[in-house]
Structures are given as structure tokens and as C-alpha cells.
Amino acid sequence: MMMVELTSVPSAALPVAALADYLRLSSGFADDGSQNARLEVCLRAACAAIEARTGKALFQRSFSVTFHGAWDGAEAQALPVAPVASVDAVTMIARDGAESVIEAARYGLRVDAHRPLLIATGTVLPAIPNGGSAEVEITAGFAPIWDDLPSDLQQAVLGLAAEYYNHVPAERANPMPAPIAALLAPYRPLRLGRGAMA
């Protein structure tokens, strides 16, 4: 399985001003915006780290997920990111590269906070071609704009971005400070079975 981000988070969506306020950068200094590029880099790094830790997309955007060989199950396939707002297309790609778009009526989405599923609307999902793959395009993320993200995730992004702003990488022995990890705990994937409490 391989997942590719089809659309990126636009610069205008990132809370550069909110991070500047969080860091109190404008206190006693002229606000000329000279730090904006660095603040954006820190915000993008914080978002990426949080998404990697939680398996959740923060800002809503499009992804392509490619499955090879066969689905995990005949009736449903778990998707690697949450929350998923929609399944936008399913395309079968044959060994020779020929593509076949699957009718939307043949599949659906089972919404789940941690483990959304591509599901068959009939008895089984369309079979992946022998030696080929299935490409599933989805829209995933909590919200398209910063103000609509859950408040605890906003706090985690600002806190981690501030850490990145204030410390060079060599000084970050723990890349995810404990207070931020605590904010992210409810969003981490559920692990069942042996080792679930590890």
C-alpha cells in the first residue's frame, strides 16, 4: 500500500499570526512579517509530526491510496488515514497500465474516527486485477480551515511549532514533549490484541 498527498495545505490556511501571538513575537518589536517564512516552516513540521503520530489528517485535502495484489477483506478495506470525508474515485489499474474507473454505486465509505473503511455496496469489492493495483482517491482531514480544527489539536500544533521555533534539532532529545503527547493521546490509533498497552 502507498499513500500520496494530491493536494497540499495552502500557506494561507496555516495559522502564522496565531503562532506569532503564541510566541509573543510582536511584543516590543515592529511587526514587519520578517519571521513569517520561518513560522510557516515550523507549522508545517508540527502538522507533519502530529499527523505521523496520530494517523489523522489535520487540514482537509485529497490523497491517493494504492493497493496491490488484493484487498485486506472481500467486503471492506481499511483506509490508512482518518477522518475520511469522502471516497472520490476507485480506479483499477491492470498489469499493462490500462485503467478502469469503478462505478461509484459499487462502493461506499464507512465513517470511523480511527479506522474508516472502503466498503462494498454489493457482496464484495471489485477485484483488483492480477498483477495490477487499485487506486483509491479520498478526501480526508478534520477541516479545511484552521478555525474549524478541534481546539486540542490547535493547541498541539501551536505548542509543537513553538518547540521547533525555539530549539535547534540537536536540542530536541524528545521530539514530542509530554504535554503535547497528552493532547494527542485521544487521537492515536487504537491497538487491540497482544502488546496493545505498550
Contacts in CASP RR format, 6 or more apart in sequence:
PFRMAT RR
TARGET T0000
AUTHOR 0000-0000-0000
METHOD contacts of the structure
MODEL  1
MMMVELTSVPSAALPVAALADYLRLSSGFADDGSQNARLEVCLRAACAAI
EARTGKALFQRSFSVTFHGAWDGAEAQALPVAPVASVDAVTMIARDGAES
VIEAARYGLRVDAHRPLLIATGTVLPAIPNGGSAEVEITAGFAPIWDDLP
SDLQQAVLGLAAEYYNHVPAERANPMPAPIAALLAPYRPLRLGRGAMA
1 65 0 8 1.000
1 66 0 8 1.000
1 67 0 8 1.000
1 68 0 8 1.000
1 80 0 8 1.000
2 65 0 8 1.000
2 66 0 8 1.000
3 63 0 8 1.000
3 64 0 8 1.000
3 65 0 8 1.000
3 66 0 8 1.000
3 80 0 8 1.000
3 81 0 8 1.000
4 63 0 8 1.000
4 64 0 8 1.000
4 65 0 8 1.000
4 66 0 8 1.000
5 61 0 8 1.000
5 62 0 8 1.000
5 63 0 8 1.000
6 61 0 8 1.000
6 62 0 8 1.000
6 63 0 8 1.000
6 64 0 8 1.000
6 137 0 8 1.000
7 61 0 8 1.000
7 62 0 8 1.000
8 61 0 8 1.000
9 44 0 8 1.000
9 47 0 8 1.000
9 58 0 8 1.000
9 59 0 8 1.000
9 61 0 8 1.000
11 40 0 8 1.000
13 59 0 8 1.000
13 144 0 8 1.000
13 145 0 8 1.000
13 146 0 8 1.000
14 40 0 8 1.000
14 43 0 8 1.000
14 44 0 8 1.000
14 146 0 8 1.000
15 43 0 8 1.000
15 146 0 8 1.000
15 154 0 8 1.000
15 157 0 8 1.000
15 158 0 8 1.000
16 36 0 8 1.000
16 39 0 8 1.000
16 40 0 8 1.000
16 43 0 8 1.000
18 146 0 8 1.000
18 154 0 8 1.000
18 158 0 8 1.000
19 39 0 8 1.000
19 42 0 8 1.000
19 43 0 8 1.000
19 158 0 8 1.000
19 161 0 8 1.000
19 162 0 8 1.000
19 165 0 8 1.000
20 26 0 8 1.000
20 31 0 8 1.000
20 35 0 8 1.000
20 36 0 8 1.000
20 39 0 8 1.000
22 158 0 8 1.000
22 159 0 8 1.000
22 161 0 8 1.000
22 162 0 8 1.000
23 162 0 8 1.000
23 165 0 8 1.000
23 166 0 8 1.000
25 31 0 8 1.000
25 35 0 8 1.000
38 165 0 8 1.000
39 161 0 8 1.000
39 165 0 8 1.000
42 161 0 8 1.000
42 162 0 8 1.000
42 164 0 8 1.000
42 165 0 8 1.000
43 157 0 8 1.000
43 161 0 8 1.000
45 161 0 8 1.000
45 164 0 8 1.000
46 156 0 8 1.000
46 157 0 8 1.000
46 158 0 8 1.000
46 159 0 8 1.000
46 160 0 8 1.000
46 161 0 8 1.000
46 163 0 8 1.000
46 164 0 8 1.000
47 58 0 8 1.000
47 59 0 8 1.000
47 157 0 8 1.000
49 160 0 8 1.000
49 175 0 8 1.000
49 176 0 8 1.000
50 56 0 8 1.000
50 58 0 8 1.000
50 153 0 8 1.000
50 156 0 8 1.000
50 157 0 8 1.000
50 160 0 8 1.000
50 184 0 8 1.000
51 57 0 8 1.000
51 58 0 8 1.000
53 176 0 8 1.000
53 181 0 8 1.000
53 184 0 8 1.000
53 188 0 8 1.000
54 184 0 8 1.000
54 187 0 8 1.000
54 188 0 8 1.000
54 189 0 8 1.000
55 80 0 8 1.000
55 81 0 8 1.000
55 82 0 8 1.000
55 187 0 8 1.000
55 188 0 8 1.000
55 189 0 8 1.000
56 81 0 8 1.000
56 82 0 8 1.000
56 83 0 8 1.000
56 141 0 8 1.000
56 142 0 8 1.000
56 187 0 8 1.000
57 63 0 8 1.000
57 81 0 8 1.000
57 82 0 8 1.000
57 83 0 8 1.000
57 140 0 8 1.000
57 141 0 8 1.000
57 142 0 8 1.000
58 141 0 8 1.000
58 142 0 8 1.000
58 149 0 8 1.000
58 153 0 8 1.000
58 157 0 8 1.000
59 141 0 8 1.000
59 142 0 8 1.000
59 143 0 8 1.000
59 144 0 8 1.000
59 145 0 8 1.000
59 146 0 8 1.000
59 149 0 8 1.000
60 85 0 8 1.000
60 139 0 8 1.000
60 140 0 8 1.000
60 141 0 8 1.000
60 142 0 8 1.000
60 143 0 8 1.000
60 144 0 8 1.000
61 139 0 8 1.000
61 140 0 8 1.000
61 141 0 8 1.000
62 88 0 8 1.000
62 137 0 8 1.000
62 138 0 8 1.000
62 139 0 8 1.000
63 81 0 8 1.000
63 137 0 8 1.000
63 138 0 8 1.000
63 139 0 8 1.000
63 140 0 8 1.000
64 135 0 8 1.000
64 136 0 8 1.000
64 137 0 8 1.000
64 138 0 8 1.000
65 79 0 8 1.000
65 80 0 8 1.000
65 135 0 8 1.000
65 136 0 8 1.000
65 137 0 8 1.000
65 138 0 8 1.000
66 133 0 8 1.000
66 134 0 8 1.000
66 135 0 8 1.000
66 136 0 8 1.000
67 77 0 8 1.000
67 128 0 8 1.000
67 133 0 8 1.000
67 134 0 8 1.000
67 136 0 8 1.000
68 128 0 8 1.000
68 131 0 8 1.000
68 132 0 8 1.000
68 133 0 8 1.000
69 128 0 8 1.000
69 130 0 8 1.000
69 131 0 8 1.000
69 132 0 8 1.000
69 133 0 8 1.000
70 127 0 8 1.000
70 128 0 8 1.000
71 77 0 8 1.000
71 125 0 8 1.000
71 128 0 8 1.000
71 134 0 8 1.000
72 78 0 8 1.000
73 125 0 8 1.000
74 120 0 8 1.000
74 123 0 8 1.000
74 124 0 8 1.000
74 125 0 8 1.000
75 119 0 8 1.000
75 120 0 8 1.000
75 123 0 8 1.000
75 124 0 8 1.000
75 125 0 8 1.000
76 110 0 8 1.000
76 117 0 8 1.000
76 118 0 8 1.000
76 119 0 8 1.000
76 120 0 8 1.000
76 125 0 8 1.000
77 117 0 8 1.000
77 118 0 8 1.000
77 125 0 8 1.000
77 136 0 8 1.000
78 115 0 8 1.000
78 116 0 8 1.000
78 117 0 8 1.000
79 115 0 8 1.000
79 116 0 8 1.000
79 117 0 8 1.000
79 118 0 8 1.000
79 136 0 8 1.000
79 138 0 8 1.000
79 140 0 8 1.000
81 138 0 8 1.000
81 140 0 8 1.000
81 141 0 8 1.000
82 112 0 8 1.000
82 113 0 8 1.000
82 114 0 8 1.000
82 115 0 8 1.000
82 116 0 8 1.000
82 140 0 8 1.000
82 141 0 8 1.000
83 111 0 8 1.000
83 112 0 8 1.000
83 113 0 8 1.000
83 116 0 8 1.000
83 140 0 8 1.000
83 141 0 8 1.000
83 142 0 8 1.000
84 109 0 8 1.000
84 111 0 8 1.000
84 116 0 8 1.000
84 138 0 8 1.000
84 139 0 8 1.000
84 140 0 8 1.000
84 141 0 8 1.000
85 138 0 8 1.000
85 139 0 8 1.000
85 140 0 8 1.000
85 141 0 8 1.000
86 109 0 8 1.000
86 138 0 8 1.000
86 139 0 8 1.000
87 107 0 8 1.000
87 108 0 8 1.000
87 109 0 8 1.000
87 118 0 8 1.000
87 136 0 8 1.000
87 137 0 8 1.000
87 138 0 8 1.000
88 137 0 8 1.000
88 138 0 8 1.000
88 139 0 8 1.000
89 101 0 8 1.000
89 104 0 8 1.000
89 135 0 8 1.000
89 136 0 8 1.000
89 137 0 8 1.000
90 101 0 8 1.000
90 102 0 8 1.000
90 104 0 8 1.000
90 106 0 8 1.000
90 107 0 8 1.000
90 118 0 8 1.000
90 126 0 8 1.000
90 134 0 8 1.000
90 135 0 8 1.000
90 136 0 8 1.000
90 137 0 8 1.000
91 99 0 8 1.000
91 100 0 8 1.000
91 101 0 8 1.000
91 102 0 8 1.000
91 134 0 8 1.000
91 135 0 8 1.000
91 137 0 8 1.000
92 99 0 8 1.000
92 100 0 8 1.000
92 102 0 8 1.000
92 126 0 8 1.000
92 128 0 8 1.000
92 129 0 8 1.000
92 132 0 8 1.000
92 133 0 8 1.000
92 134 0 8 1.000
92 135 0 8 1.000
93 99 0 8 1.000
93 100 0 8 1.000
93 129 0 8 1.000
93 132 0 8 1.000
93 133 0 8 1.000
93 134 0 8 1.000
93 135 0 8 1.000
94 100 0 8 1.000
94 129 0 8 1.000
94 131 0 8 1.000
94 132 0 8 1.000
95 129 0 8 1.000
95 130 0 8 1.000
95 131 0 8 1.000
95 132 0 8 1.000
97 132 0 8 1.000
102 126 0 8 1.000
105 121 0 8 1.000
106 120 0 8 1.000
106 121 0 8 1.000
106 122 0 8 1.000
106 125 0 8 1.000
106 126 0 8 1.000
107 118 0 8 1.000
107 119 0 8 1.000
107 120 0 8 1.000
107 121 0 8 1.000
107 125 0 8 1.000
107 126 0 8 1.000
108 118 0 8 1.000
108 119 0 8 1.000
108 120 0 8 1.000
108 121 0 8 1.000
109 116 0 8 1.000
109 117 0 8 1.000
109 118 0 8 1.000
109 119 0 8 1.000
110 116 0 8 1.000
110 117 0 8 1.000
110 119 0 8 1.000
114 189 0 8 1.000
114 190 0 8 1.000
115 189 0 8 1.000
115 190 0 8 1.000
118 125 0 8 1.000
118 136 0 8 1.000
119 125 0 8 1.000
126 134 0 8 1.000
128 134 0 8 1.000
142 148 0 8 1.000
142 149 0 8 1.000
142 150 0 8 1.000
142 153 0 8 1.000
143 149 0 8 1.000
146 154 0 8 1.000
149 157 0 8 1.000
152 183 0 8 1.000
152 186 0 8 1.000
153 183 0 8 1.000
153 184 0 8 1.000
153 187 0 8 1.000
155 183 0 8 1.000
156 180 0 8 1.000
156 183 0 8 1.000
156 184 0 8 1.000
159 177 0 8 1.000
159 180 0 8 1.000
160 176 0 8 1.000
160 177 0 8 1.000
160 180 0 8 1.000
163 172 0 8 1.000
163 177 0 8 1.000
163 180 0 8 1.000
164 172 0 8 1.000
176 184 0 8 1.000
191 198 0 8 1.000
END
